[in-house]
């Protein structure tokens, strides 16, 4: 597991369900030279962690909201409102 993947998991542990962009805002240092590139990298790490069974999507809605797979009582998990 990469350092960035560990930071993604730490962000989800601290905040619960989060949008991809919110996870990206928590993961530092920035990967690449733009917010867009960093967010795309975070999405790639989230997909990799999903394949490993460590994170999952809260639902099938867009934008995608992520949470740790081991989170208990999913009924209480809510994604932040989108603007």
Number of C-alpha atoms within 10 A of each C-alpha: 8 8 8 17 17 14 18 24 21 16 21 21 14 8 12 17 26 22 22 18 18 17 24 24 16 15 20 12 11 17 17 12 8 9 14 13 13 20 21 16 17 24 19 13 19 23 17 15 20 17 11 11 12 16 21 21 18 20 11 8 8 8 12 17 22 25 26 23 16 12 15 9 7 12 7 7 15 14 16 11 6 7 3
